[in-house]
Amino acid sequence: MKRLTIFVLFILALSVSLSAQDDVDLKAQEPKKETKKQQPSKIYYGGTLGVSFGSYSSIRIEPLIAYKITPKFHAGLKVGYQYASYDNHTMSNYGASVLARYRVIPVAYLHAEYSTWSIDYRDPLGRQTVPFLLLGAGYSPRLGPNTWGNIAVLWDVLNDNMSPYENGSPFVSIGVGVGF
């Protein structure tokens, strides 16, 4: 008797589940696969690699990490190292920067950057810590899917007496960016 009761309950349970499937659209029961578009990262990396040769030769590297606070406003940190040679004098300079950029339009931005660099001057000055506050603007058009041009015009508004930038003269930076 016990076996018969278990068998009947099993058949009833099976028939209920079968009829329930007949009444409901099976596709509606399937869990939906979420098709999330992968959001671009708010963190990005970049930097500068500069090389110049002549009476003043220099190799400079400045890696950058930045965060997109909003689509138009970005803030970041840079560290840098420069090896330079001129008039039989070599020097190693290094420093760090905090920067902010605001995109006025997709290809143009305002730029503010506070930097402190340790610069090795000739004797008797020796090594000096020099602050900079670079303010200006830039233009950055897309040249290809992962490539863009960049030109920025910045002024050192602190005008520290040890600054290598001439008082009131702009610092112009021209380059090409490549995304990986």
C-alpha positions as CSV (number, residue, x, y, z in Angstrom):
1,M,0.0,0.0,0.0
2,K,2.8,2.3,0.8
3,R,4.4,1.7,-2.6
4,L,1.1,2.5,-4.3
5,T,0.7,5.8,-2.5
6,I,4.2,6.8,-3.4
7,F,3.6,5.8,-7.0
8,V,0.3,7.8,-7.2
9,L,1.9,10.9,-5.7
10,F,4.8,10.6,-8.1
11,I,2.4,10.4,-11.1
12,L,0.4,13.4,-9.8
13,A,3.5,15.5,-9.3
14,L,4.7,14.6,-12.8
15,S,1.4,15.4,-14.4
16,V,1.1,18.7,-12.6
17,S,4.5,19.8,-13.7
18,L,3.8,18.6,-17.3
19,S,0.5,20.5,-17.5
20,A,2.2,23.6,-16.0
21,Q,4.8,23.5,-18.8
22,D,2.0,23.3,-21.4
23,D,0.3,26.4,-20.1
24,V,3.5,28.6,-19.9
25,D,5.8,29.8,-22.6
26,L,9.1,28.0,-22.1
27,K,11.1,30.9,-23.5
28,A,9.7,33.2,-20.8
29,Q,10.9,30.7,-18.2
30,E,14.5,30.6,-19.4
31,P,16.8,32.9,-17.6
32,K,17.7,35.9,-19.8
33,K,21.3,36.3,-20.6
34,E,22.2,39.8,-19.7
35,T,23.8,41.5,-22.6
36,K,25.6,44.2,-20.8
37,K,27.7,46.4,-23.0
38,Q,31.2,46.4,-21.6
39,Q,31.6,49.9,-20.1
40,P,34.9,51.5,-20.9
41,S,37.2,51.8,-17.9
42,K,37.2,55.1,-16.1
43,I,40.9,54.6,-15.4
44,Y,43.3,55.1,-18.2
45,Y,47.1,55.1,-18.6
46,G,49.4,57.1,-20.8
47,G,52.3,59.4,-20.6
48,T,55.0,61.0,-22.6
49,L,58.2,59.8,-24.2
50,G,60.4,62.6,-25.4
51,V,63.7,62.5,-27.2
52,S,65.8,65.4,-28.5
53,F,69.3,65.6,-30.0
54,G,71.6,68.5,-30.7
55,S,73.5,70.9,-28.5
56,Y,70.9,70.1,-25.9
57,S,70.1,66.3,-25.9
58,S,67.4,64.8,-23.7
59,I,65.5,61.6,-23.1
60,R,62.4,62.0,-21.0
61,I,59.8,59.5,-19.8
62,E,56.6,60.4,-17.9
63,P,54.1,57.6,-17.3
64,L,50.5,58.8,-16.4
65,I,47.5,57.3,-14.7
66,A,44.2,59.2,-14.7
67,Y,40.6,58.8,-13.8
68,K,37.6,60.0,-15.7
69,I,35.6,61.7,-12.9
70,T,33.0,62.7,-15.5
71,P,33.1,62.2,-19.3
72,K,34.5,65.7,-19.6
73,F,36.6,66.0,-16.4
74,H,39.7,63.9,-15.8
75,A,42.3,64.0,-13.1
76,G,45.6,62.1,-12.9
77,L,49.1,61.6,-11.6
78,K,52.4,61.6,-13.4
79,V,55.9,60.7,-12.4
80,G,58.8,61.6,-14.6
81,Y,62.5,61.1,-15.3
82,Q,64.8,63.1,-17.7
83,Y,68.4,62.5,-18.6
84,A,69.9,65.6,-20.3
85,S,73.2,66.6,-21.7
86,Y,74.5,70.0,-22.8
87,D,77.9,71.8,-22.8
88,N,79.7,68.8,-21.4
89,H,77.3,68.6,-18.5
90,T,74.9,65.7,-17.8
91,M,72.1,65.7,-15.4
92,S,69.3,63.5,-14.2
93,N,66.0,65.2,-13.3
94,Y,62.9,63.6,-11.7
95,G,59.6,64.7,-10.4
96,A,55.9,64.2,-10.1
97,S,52.7,66.0,-11.2
98,V,49.0,66.2,-10.4
99,L,46.9,67.2,-13.3
100,A,43.3,68.0,-14.4
101,R,41.8,68.3,-17.8
102,Y,38.4,69.5,-18.8
103,R,37.1,68.7,-22.3
104,V,35.4,71.8,-23.6
105,I,34.4,69.9,-26.8
106,P,35.5,66.4,-27.7
107,V,38.7,67.6,-29.4
108,A,39.7,70.5,-27.2
109,Y,40.5,70.7,-23.5
110,L,41.7,73.0,-20.7
111,H,44.7,71.8,-18.8
112,A,46.0,72.5,-15.3
113,E,49.1,70.7,-13.8
114,Y,51.0,71.2,-10.7
115,S,54.5,69.7,-10.8
116,T,57.5,69.5,-8.5
117,W,60.8,68.5,-10.1
118,S,64.3,67.9,-8.7
119,I,66.6,69.5,-11.3
120,D,70.3,69.1,-11.3
121,Y,71.8,72.5,-12.2
122,R,75.4,73.3,-12.8
123,D,77.6,74.2,-9.9
124,P,77.3,76.2,-7.7
125,L,73.5,75.7,-7.7
126,G,73.5,72.0,-7.6
127,R,70.2,70.1,-7.3
128,Q,67.2,72.3,-6.8
129,T,63.5,71.5,-6.2
130,V,61.4,73.5,-8.6
131,P,57.6,73.9,-8.6
132,F,55.6,74.5,-11.7
133,L,51.9,75.4,-12.2
134,L,51.2,74.8,-15.9
135,L,48.0,76.2,-17.2
136,G,46.7,76.2,-20.8
137,A,44.8,74.3,-23.4
138,G,45.1,71.5,-25.9
139,Y,43.7,70.2,-29.1
140,S,43.5,66.4,-29.6
141,P,41.8,65.2,-32.8
142,R,41.4,61.5,-33.6
143,L,43.7,60.3,-36.4
144,G,42.5,56.6,-36.5
145,P,40.7,54.0,-34.4
146,N,43.4,54.0,-31.7
147,T,45.5,57.0,-32.7
148,W,45.1,60.7,-32.0
149,G,47.2,63.8,-32.4
150,N,47.9,66.2,-29.6
151,I,49.1,69.8,-29.3
152,A,49.1,71.7,-26.0
153,V,50.2,75.2,-25.2
154,L,50.9,75.7,-21.5
155,W,52.4,78.5,-19.4
156,D,54.2,78.2,-16.1
157,V,52.3,80.7,-14.0
158,L,54.4,80.3,-10.9
159,N,57.5,81.6,-12.7
160,D,59.8,80.3,-10.0
161,N,63.3,81.8,-10.3
162,M,64.7,78.3,-10.9
163,S,62.2,77.4,-13.6
164,P,63.7,76.4,-16.9
165,Y,60.7,78.0,-18.6
166,E,61.2,81.6,-19.7
167,N,59.0,84.0,-17.8
168,G,55.8,84.5,-19.9
169,S,56.8,82.2,-22.7
170,P,54.5,79.3,-23.6
171,F,55.6,75.6,-23.4
172,V,54.4,73.9,-26.6
173,S,54.0,70.1,-26.6
174,I,53.2,68.2,-29.9
175,G,52.7,64.5,-30.1
176,V,50.8,61.4,-31.2
177,G,49.0,59.1,-28.9
178,V,48.5,55.4,-29.6
179,G,46.0,53.2,-27.7
180,F,46.7,49.6,-27.1
